[in-house]
């Protein structure tokens, strides 16, 4: 089994916003306020920026490979965006994993596409659709109805936008910890305060929620029986215990509490 469950955390792309909207001369905070104001004018009230003006500051993963499970964030807290993206697509080239996300089709992957384009990061395995590997003609990372990328939010909603749900709500309904430490709306302020480590830790707990929902999904669709499901959950517990990291200890306590 090669499985990558992933999540990204982003901030507004200040440099890109200054370039797009002729905001040179403003500092970072003023630029973001101006970008959000422009977005509110476009939408009638929603200031959430479009994917191409987000900058990635963390990519976190749960990797299930062979008999092991690992939870971590790519790179180091001070690595630049290009390096994080390079490592993400490099992992896909090395392992050809099944990707699992929550809302990855609508947000995480489009952001990764635009930012890889910006930085010139090559990702030939990810973009394969059968031209050099026939297996990818019938199952690739881009077709909505293939299984090489499973967007759990999309699949569980039956691909109906009106039926989608927040990860935190579904995790909480299933008795999982849900959001830990912060939420996406606080990432910009945390980044401004130099709290990159806290952002990475928050992203790791989000991706853990996604993985545990995925395990329940695999039980539901018959890919795991009850015994193997419990085994996979126990492996996650043992992984968190062995990490000896306070945010993972807190997640485990909330899960088993």
C-alpha positions in Angstrom: 0.0 0.0 0.0 1.3 3.4 -1.0 -1.0 6.1 0.4 -0.5 9.8 0.8 -3.2 11.7 2.7 -2.3 15.4 2.4 -3.4 18.9 3.3 -2.0 22.3 2.7 -2.0 25.6 4.6 -1.9 28.8 2.7 -1.6 32.6 3.1 -2.4 35.3 0.5 0.3 35.6 -2.1 1.4 39.2 -1.3 3.8 39.5 -4.2 1.3 38.1 -6.7 -1.5 40.4 -5.3 0.7 43.5 -5.7 1.5 42.5 -9.3 -2.1 41.6 -10.2 -3.8 44.6 -8.6 -1.1 47.2 -8.9 -0.6 47.4 -5.1 3.1 48.1 -5.1 4.0 50.4 -2.2 1.7 48.8 0.3 3.2 46.6 3.0 2.1 43.0 3.4 -0.8 43.6 5.8 -2.2 46.4 3.7 -1.8 44.4 0.5 -3.8 41.5 2.0 -6.5 43.8 3.2 -6.7 45.3 -0.3 -6.9 41.8 -1.9 -9.7 40.8 0.4 -11.6 44.0 -0.3 -11.3 43.4 -4.0 -12.5 39.8 -3.5 -15.5 41.0 -1.5 -16.4 43.3 -4.3 -16.2 40.4 -6.8 -18.4 38.1 -4.7 -20.7 40.3 -2.8 -19.3 39.6 0.6 -16.9 36.5 0.6 -13.3 37.5 1.0 -11.8 34.0 0.5 -9.2 34.4 -2.3 -9.2 32.4 -5.4 -6.7 29.5 -5.6 -4.1 31.2 -7.8 -3.4 33.9 -5.3 -2.7 31.6 -2.4 0.9 30.9 -1.3 1.6 27.5 0.4 3.3 27.6 3.8 2.8 24.0 4.9 2.1 20.6 3.3 1.4 17.9 5.8 1.1 14.2 5.1 0.0 10.9 6.6 1.9 8.2 4.6 0.9 4.6 4.7 3.7 2.5 3.1 4.3 -1.2 3.6 3.8 -1.9 7.3 4.5 1.7 8.4 2.5 4.8 9.1 4.1 8.3 9.3 2.8 11.7 10.1 4.9 14.8 9.2 5.1 18.1 7.3 7.3 18.4 4.3 10.6 20.2 4.5 11.6 22.5 7.3 9.7 25.5 8.8 12.0 27.9 7.0 11.9 26.2 3.6 10.5 28.2 0.8 7.3 27.4 -1.1 9.1 25.9 -4.1 10.9 23.4 -2.0 7.7 22.2 -0.3 6.0 21.7 -3.7 9.1 20.0 -5.1 9.0 17.5 -2.3 5.3 16.9 -2.7 5.5 16.0 -6.4 8.8 14.2 -5.9 7.1 11.9 -3.4 4.5 11.1 -6.1 7.2 10.4 -8.6 8.9 8.0 -6.2 5.9 6.1 -4.8 3.0 6.6 -7.2 0.7 6.7 -4.2 -3.1 6.9 -3.9 -3.7 10.5 -2.9 -6.4 11.3 -0.3 -7.7 14.7 0.6 -10.6 16.7 1.9 -11.7 19.2 -0.7 -8.4 18.6 -2.6 -10.0 18.7 -6.0 -11.5 22.2 -5.4 -8.7 23.8 -3.5 -5.5 22.0 -2.5 -4.6 20.6 -5.9 -5.5 23.7 -7.9 -3.3 25.7 -5.6 -0.5 23.2 -6.0 -1.0 23.4 -9.8 -0.8 27.1 -10.0 2.2 27.4 -7.6 4.1 24.6 -9.4 3.5 26.5 -12.6 4.8 29.7 -11.0 7.9 28.1 -9.6 8.6 25.8 -12.6 8.4 22.5 -10.6 8.3 19.5 -12.9 5.7 16.7 -12.0 5.6 14.3 -14.9 4.3 11.3 -12.9 1.5 13.4 -11.4 0.4 14.7 -14.8 0.5 11.3 -16.5 -2.8 10.3 -18.2 -1.7 7.3 -20.2 0.7 8.7 -22.8 3.7 6.8 -21.4 2.0 4.5 -18.9 -1.1 2.7 -20.1 -2.3 2.1 -16.5 -2.9 5.8 -16.1 -5.2 6.0 -19.1 -7.8 4.2 -17.0 -6.9 5.5 -13.5 -5.1 8.8 -13.1 -4.8 11.7 -10.6 -7.1 14.0 -12.6 -10.3 12.2 -13.6 -13.0 12.9 -11.0 -14.3 9.4 -11.1 -11.0 7.6 -10.9 -9.4 6.4 -7.6 -5.8 7.5 -7.8 -6.9 10.7 -6.0 -9.8 10.4 -3.6 -11.3 13.7 -2.5 -13.4 12.4 0.4 -15.5 15.5 0.6 -16.4 15.2 -3.1 -17.0 11.5 -3.0 -19.1 11.4 0.2 -21.3 14.2 -1.2 -21.9 12.2 -4.3 -20.1 15.0 -6.3 -23.0 17.4 -5.4 -21.8 20.8 -4.2 -25.0 21.2 -2.1 -24.2 18.1 -0.1 -20.6 18.9 0.9 -19.6 19.2 4.5 -16.7 20.7 6.5 -14.0 18.2 7.7 -14.3 19.4 11.2 -18.1 18.6 11.3 -17.6 15.1 9.9 -14.7 14.3 12.1 -16.7 15.4 15.2 -19.7 13.4 14.1 -17.5 10.3 13.9 -16.1 10.9 17.4 -12.7 12.1 16.1 -10.8 15.1 17.5 -11.6 17.6 14.8 -9.8 20.9 14.5 -6.9 21.3 16.9 -5.1 24.5 17.8 -6.4 26.9 15.1 -8.3 27.0 11.9 -7.5 28.1 8.3 -8.7 31.7 9.0 -6.0 32.2 11.6 -3.1 31.0 9.5 -2.2 34.4 8.0 -2.0 36.0 11.5 0.0 33.1 12.8 2.4 33.4 9.8 2.8 37.1 10.4 3.7 36.3 14.0 6.4 33.9 12.9 4.5 30.8 14.1 5.3 28.5 11.2 5.8 25.6 13.5 2.3 26.0 14.9 0.9 26.2 11.4 2.6 22.9 10.5 1.4 21.2 13.6 -2.2 22.4 12.9 -1.9 21.0 9.4 -0.7 17.7 10.7 -3.8 17.3 13.0 -6.0 18.2 10.1 -4.5 15.5 7.9 -4.9 13.0 10.7 -8.6 13.7 10.8 -8.7 13.2 7.1 -6.9 9.9 7.3 -9.2 8.6 10.1 -12.3 9.5 8.1 -10.7 7.7 5.1 -10.3 4.5 7.2 -13.9 4.7 8.1 -14.7 5.1 4.4 -12.6 2.1 3.5 -14.6 0.1 6.1 -17.9 1.4 4.6 -17.0 0.4 1.1 -15.7 -3.1 2.1 -12.0 -2.6 1.5 -11.4 -3.1 5.3 -13.2 -5.5 7.5 -13.7 -4.7 11.2 -10.5 -6.4 12.3 -8.3 -4.7 9.7 -10.0 -1.4 10.4 -9.1 -1.7 14.1 -5.6 -2.7 13.2 -5.2 0.4 11.1 -6.5 2.6 13.9 -4.1 1.0 16.3 -1.2 1.6 14.0 -2.1 5.3 14.0 -2.2 5.3 17.8 1.2 3.7 18.0 2.6 6.1 15.5 1.4 9.1 17.5 2.7 7.6 20.8 6.1 6.9 19.3 6.4 10.5 17.9 6.5 12.1 21.4 5.3 15.4 20.1 2.9 17.5 22.3 0.4 18.3 19.5 0.2 14.6 18.5 -0.1 13.6 22.1 -3.0 16.1 22.5 -4.7 14.7 19.3 -4.4 11.2 20.7 -5.8 12.2 24.0 -8.7 13.9 22.3 -9.3 10.8 20.2 -9.3 8.4 23.0 -10.7 10.7 25.7 
